[in-house]
Amino acid sequence: MAHWLMKSEPDTLSYQDVVRKGVPEEWHGVRNYAARNNMRTMQPGDECFFYHSVQGKEIVGIVKVVKLAHPDSTAEIKDGKVVWECVDILPVKALPRPVTLEEVKTTPGLEAMALIRLSRLSVQPVTDVEWDIVCKMGGL
């Protein structure tokens, strides 16, 4: 199982919104090739940190991938095909204590985390070591 981090602005889609819906949520609207390619790699069962960007700037929960990459329902069709893809997710659990970006930046073992190095990438890989550190920081 691989680990990932997915970013969303909480006023667009928050972790609480995903929990409230209670049905698989299409992670649509991503318009970055690297992020799309990361979603193409995801497998059902992969777990992802849910990161509130812009407002909060913190990891607030965990979601899991429940459907392989498929055409994004919000994408335009170009030359007969959809360029943009997405995966579907379901909530797993909220972190008992959100982990802020500032904490990530100052925690040993997280200095190479994509969240710091690739700050604008909305779907990014997380190593097993990074996953364990952040889960512990978040009270899991």
C-alpha positions as CSV (number, residue, x, y, z in Angstrom):
1,M,0.0,0.0,0.0
2,A,1.3,3.4,-1.0
3,H,0.7,6.7,0.9
4,W,-0.2,10.1,-0.5
5,L,-1.2,13.6,0.5
6,M,-4.1,15.4,-1.2
7,K,-4.7,19.1,-0.8
8,S,-8.0,20.9,-0.8
9,E,-9.0,24.4,0.2
10,P,-11.5,23.9,3.0
11,D,-13.9,26.4,1.7
12,T,-14.1,24.3,-1.6
13,L,-14.0,20.8,-0.1
14,S,-13.1,20.2,3.6
15,Y,-12.4,16.9,5.3
16,Q,-15.7,17.4,7.2
17,D,-17.5,17.7,3.8
18,V,-16.1,14.4,2.7
19,V,-17.2,12.8,6.1
20,R,-20.6,14.4,5.9
21,K,-21.3,13.1,2.4
22,G,-20.6,9.5,3.4
23,V,-20.2,8.3,-0.2
24,P,-17.2,8.1,-2.4
25,E,-16.0,11.6,-3.4
26,E,-14.5,12.2,-6.8
27,W,-11.2,14.0,-6.4
28,H,-11.9,16.2,-9.4
29,G,-10.7,19.5,-10.7
30,V,-6.9,18.7,-10.6
31,R,-5.3,20.4,-13.6
32,N,-1.6,19.5,-13.1
33,Y,0.1,16.7,-15.0
34,A,2.3,15.6,-12.1
35,A,-0.7,15.4,-9.8
36,R,-2.8,13.6,-12.4
37,N,0.1,11.1,-13.0
38,N,0.2,10.5,-9.2
39,M,-3.5,9.7,-9.2
40,R,-2.9,7.2,-12.1
41,T,-0.5,5.4,-9.8
42,M,-2.9,5.1,-6.9
43,Q,-4.5,1.8,-6.1
44,P,-7.7,1.1,-4.1
45,G,-6.8,0.9,-0.4
46,D,-4.0,3.4,-0.7
47,E,-4.3,5.9,2.2
48,C,-3.9,9.7,1.8
49,F,-3.4,12.5,4.2
50,F,-6.1,15.2,3.7
51,Y,-4.5,18.6,3.8
52,H,-6.4,21.9,4.2
53,S,-4.5,24.4,2.0
54,V,-4.7,28.2,2.1
55,Q,-6.8,28.3,5.2
56,G,-5.4,26.3,8.0
57,K,-2.4,24.8,6.2
58,E,-2.6,21.6,8.2
59,I,-3.1,17.8,7.8
60,V,-6.5,17.1,9.3
61,G,-7.5,13.6,8.3
62,I,-6.9,10.4,6.4
63,V,-8.8,9.2,3.3
64,K,-8.5,6.1,1.3
65,V,-8.6,5.5,-2.5
66,V,-11.7,3.4,-3.4
67,K,-11.6,3.7,-7.2
68,L,-8.8,3.7,-9.8
69,A,-8.1,6.8,-11.9
70,H,-10.9,7.5,-14.3
71,P,-12.0,10.5,-16.4
72,D,-12.7,13.6,-14.3
73,S,-16.4,14.4,-14.7
74,T,-15.5,18.1,-14.6
75,A,-13.0,17.9,-17.4
76,E,-13.5,19.1,-21.0
77,I,-13.3,16.5,-23.8
78,K,-10.5,17.4,-26.2
79,D,-10.1,15.7,-29.6
80,G,-12.5,12.9,-28.4
81,K,-10.7,12.2,-25.1
82,V,-10.6,13.4,-21.5
83,V,-7.1,14.5,-20.6
84,W,-7.8,14.9,-16.9
85,E,-8.4,12.0,-14.5
86,C,-9.2,11.5,-10.9
87,V,-9.7,8.9,-8.2
88,D,-12.5,8.4,-5.7
89,I,-11.9,8.6,-2.0
90,L,-13.7,7.9,1.3
91,P,-12.8,9.2,4.7
92,V,-11.0,6.9,7.1
93,K,-10.4,9.0,10.2
94,A,-9.7,12.6,11.4
95,L,-6.4,13.2,13.1
96,P,-7.0,13.8,16.8
97,R,-4.7,16.7,16.5
98,P,-4.1,18.5,13.1
99,V,-0.5,18.7,12.0
100,T,0.4,22.2,10.7
101,L,2.7,23.0,7.9
102,E,5.0,24.8,10.3
103,E,5.3,21.6,12.4
104,V,6.1,19.6,9.3
105,K,8.8,22.1,8.3
106,T,10.6,21.8,11.7
107,T,10.3,18.1,12.4
108,P,13.3,15.9,11.9
109,G,12.6,13.2,9.3
110,L,10.2,15.4,7.3
111,E,12.7,17.8,5.8
112,A,12.5,16.1,2.4
113,M,8.7,15.7,2.4
114,A,7.0,16.7,-0.9
115,L,4.7,19.0,1.1
116,I,7.8,21.2,1.8
117,R,9.7,20.7,-1.5
118,L,6.7,20.7,-3.9
119,S,4.4,23.1,-2.1
120,R,2.1,23.7,-5.0
121,L,1.6,20.0,-6.0
122,S,-2.0,19.1,-5.0
123,V,-1.5,15.3,-5.0
124,Q,1.9,14.0,-3.8
125,P,3.6,10.9,-2.5
126,V,4.4,10.4,1.1
127,T,7.0,7.9,2.2
128,D,6.3,5.2,4.8
129,V,8.7,7.0,7.3
130,E,7.0,10.3,6.7
131,W,3.5,8.7,7.1
132,D,4.5,7.2,10.5
133,I,6.0,10.5,11.8
134,V,2.9,12.5,10.8
135,C,0.5,9.9,12.2
136,K,2.3,10.0,15.5
137,M,2.4,13.8,15.5
138,G,-1.4,13.8,14.9
139,G,-2.1,11.5,17.8
140,L,-2.6,8.2,16.0
